[in-house]
Amino acid sequence: MSVTKKDLANNISKKLRLSKKDSLFLVQNFFDSLIENKNKHINLSNFGSFIFKKTPSRIGRNPKTLQEFKIKSRQKLTFRPSDEVKQNIN
């Protein structure tokens, strides 16, 4: 099961008694702030850390034809949950 932004907004609107429009605005702004601060380490206390890592360029290979090609370097977002979140999950 996947959770969409709309699902998150609905859950927030029920728990905080906000309108769905306001809660969707809140969720969208959270994701926008993650993207705006992509050069920084983002730590949310008692939840976890969002870290942008740069992957180096590398040589890839088509397994069928064994033809090599270059894969460009890129940034990827990783999440490290806090110990409290890990305990709640397990």
N, C-alpha and C positions, 0 to 999 in steps of 0.2 A: 504494500500500500504506500502510495506517495502522498505527501502533504503539499498542497499548493499555497500560494500567497493568500488566496481567497479563504482557504481553510484556516490559516493562521489568523486572518483578520476576523473571521467568524468566531473563533475561540476567544480572541481578545475582546470582541464586542460583547460576548456573553458574560465573561468574567468581570470586566470593568464597567459594564453597562454603558458602553459608548455606541454611537451609531456605526453601522457597518462601513460607511464612507470614511468616518474618522479613523477607525481601526485599520482600514486598508491604507489610508494615508500614513499612519504610523509605521506599518510594516514596510511600505515602499521607501519611506525616509530612512529606515534602518538599513536597508540594502543599499540605498544610494550613499549613505555615509560610509559603509564598508568600501565601496568602490572609490569614493573620493579620497580615502585615507589608505590607499593601496601601498604606499611606500612606508607605512608605519606598522608597528606591531600593535594589534588591537586586543586588549585584555578586558574581559567582562568578569568581574569578581563573582566567585561561586558558580560560574558557568563554564568559562573556558577562554581560549585564545584563538584569534584568527591571525594567521601568519601568511604573508605573501612570499613565495619562494620563486626564485628564477631558475628554471631548468636550462642547462647548457644545450647548445645545438649538438646534434649527434647524427650518426649514419644509421639509417633504417634499411631494412631489407624486405622485399616482397617474398614471402615464403614459397609462393608458387613458382615464380620465375627466377628467384634469387637476385633480382635486379636491385642495386643499391640506389638510395636517394638520400638527400640531406633533409633532416627534420630541423626546423628553425627553433631557436631558443624562445621560451615563452615564460610568462608568469603564471603560477597556479596558486590557488587559495587552499590552505590546509587549516584544519581545525583540531585543536588539542583540548579535549574536555578536561575540566577541573576534577580533582579527586572526589569532590562532593557529587558531581554528575555521574562519575563512574560508579560510585557506591549506589546511587539511586537506580541506575540501569541494571546492575548485577544484583 
